[in-house]
Amino acid sequence: MKNIVLLLCFFIFCCNTKKEKNTGNVTTKIENEKIPTLNLEQANRLAELPLACVGTEYPNKLGQTLGSDDDLKSPKTLHPTFYGCFDWHSAVHGHWSMVSLLRQFPDLEKRTEMQNWLLQSISEENIKKEVAYFHGKHNKTYERTYGWAWLLKLAEELQKWNHSTARELENNLQPLTDLIANKYLEFLPKLNYPIRVGEHPNTAFGLSFAYDYAVTVGHSELKAVIEKRAEDFYMDDQDCPLEWEPSGFDFLSPCLEEAALMKRVLSKDEFMVWVNDFMPELNNEDFDIEVGKVSDRTDGKLVHLDGVNFSRAWSLNEIAKGIPEFEHLKNIANQHINYSLPSIVGDSYEGGHWLGSFAIYALNSIDND
């Protein structure tokens, strides 16, 4: 009996021992992070963010090119669907947030309010006007490719939502969805070099979301073009300088977004060979990366670092998915989410108009199996 008790005590000790990381002459402890969960309570909390901004027209950053005085119109006139949340792309992923939460949580407290808004906003008439804007002489490249990527993510989420409301919204959105998919097909063959920044134009991010859409809806032409361009751009990359990240205004990780894209388009064996050249440090179970620290959440650029924490998390979870050797990356992802998640609801509009979508997408990336 005494031996059994000793064995039990040893087992408990081992299970509760924190992993040690040797950094030169100092041994530090890597704690197992609490796994964040997108449950109904959290969903109701996060739902407040898109509800508070999708119908808020001002302040607004239009980002348009003016051809004449005739182009000087209000945001709601120019973009009757996506006029809120400070800018067009944030309005798009604000709509995505509502669809994602509705799809996952039928008992949301403000379910009816959200569905009514979506039906009013993504109407056939409004989408025709959104499409017309992209046909204007001076705005054919509007929101390339960040806003394009989120539009296809919205279309993908509607396709996955098994509900009559989703079918109506999907049909209404389809002309704009088709336009954006075609813009990718037109643009990608002309892009000679990838854009490797940590903000909106990042090519790997734009390709990842478009690829997810193509796979989900079976758009074989778009899928094939993205696979080819991803390999053209990134197949020979080596030793990505992760230590240079993040830059002061980043909300995406250039290194991790690229790795997450290549995880999508390569076979597992191909990816393991590629990532060992690109980011060999990921294979080390002691690998760690400090969270992006936010000094002022009322500064619209500095609060980007909350976004980099969420996007790092979803990239790390994508890289780790189905690869036991990368299981340790999930703990780092959880650490990043846990740092930023408590601060984004009830804080300033500078972050609140967009960070809810990043938080939801990061939480969705967690594999709870």
Disulfide bonds with the S-S distance in Angstrom:
Cys53-Cys85 1.93
Cys240-Cys255 1.97
